[in-house]
Each structure stands twice: as C-alpha cells, then as structure tokens.
Amino acid sequence: MARKHTPQRRHRQASKTALLIVGEGPDDQAFIKHMHQLFRSDYSDVKTTIEKQSGGSPGNIITNATRKYGHLAFDQRFLVLDADVPPTQQDHDKALKYGYQIILWSPTCLEGALLEVLGERVISHETAQQLKNRLHPRLAGNHTPPAAYAVLFPRAVLQTSENISVNTVRNALAGQLI
C-alpha cells in the first residue's frame, strides 16, 4: 500500500538581527554578558554574539577583531573600548571600513563607568588600575565571570543608569543603534 504524501508545513522563522559586540578584554565581555542575560527576553529579535580581545592598543584590538570576525555575517558590529587610550582617527576609519561602531567606556574605562552607575564620583586623574582596585574587591568573586556583576548591578540599577556608555551598550544589545 502506497503512502499518501502530505506536504509538510514550513514554519517561517522571524528574521533576527545578528549582532556582534567585541569587548577590549575579559572584564568587558563578562559585564556585557551579564547585562545581556538580564535583558535577553527584551531583545528576542536580536541574536547576540559577545566576544573579547586580549587588550592592547585600540588599533591592535580593531585589527584583531576585523581579522577574526570579518568573514562572519553580522548586521551590526560594535567594539567596546576603554577611553583612557582613545582610538586615533585612523583607528576610527578602519573600524568604520569594516562595519564596526566604537563605544568608549567613560569615564576612563569599564570600571569607571560602573562606579559612576553606582553613584560614586570618578576623579579625572584616576587611572584605570586605580578604578579596578576600587571596584573589583566589591564584586561577587573574580571579575571575569558574568555572575560577579550580578549583586552590584541588578536589572533595576542598569535600567536607571545615567552613564552614557553603559546605556549605549544596553541599546546596542537591543539592536537599537545603527
């Protein structure tokens, strides 16, 4: 007896925005992943990849990111860098050429931005290392896993943040930056 062929229904999958966010180092990646975990359901139409580089100058980070991820298809690409060593115009041009937008943590670095989110004053002469020394002991463990940021930076704190760089990264995760 022959089987009847019944056509299979094809479910149309909603298109998602493919987003790449590359942080300067493991701290950046951990915090951005933490933020992504908190807001993920809000951004269901965005498929996010969060990566890290191994630090260095902005030029090196941009070069390495373009080599490593240049062949992959992403609708939007972001580089999140510390502001203590700002990218040159040549760095900006290269990032733009490869489709990256640059977000600078401010003041100074990720830790400066996070201290500001907590309402603490960041003095302009403080170095990135001094800011790390102020923030890292307060985290829930080592500063490289996303869970370390959960206690100090719950969703409510990040939603009410007035720090422009943190808000810009949050908007990038939502696919709201073009």
Buried (B, 14 or more C-beta within 10 A) or exposed (E): EEEEEEEEEEEEEEEBBBBBBBBBBBBBBBBBBBBBBBBEEEBEEBBBEBBBBEBBEBBEBBBBBBEEBEEEEBBBBBBBBBBBBEBEEEBBEBBEEBBBBBBBBBBBBBBBBBBBBEEEEBEEEBEBEBBBEBBBEEBEEEBBBBBBBBEBBEEEBBEEBEBBBBBBBBEBBBBEBE
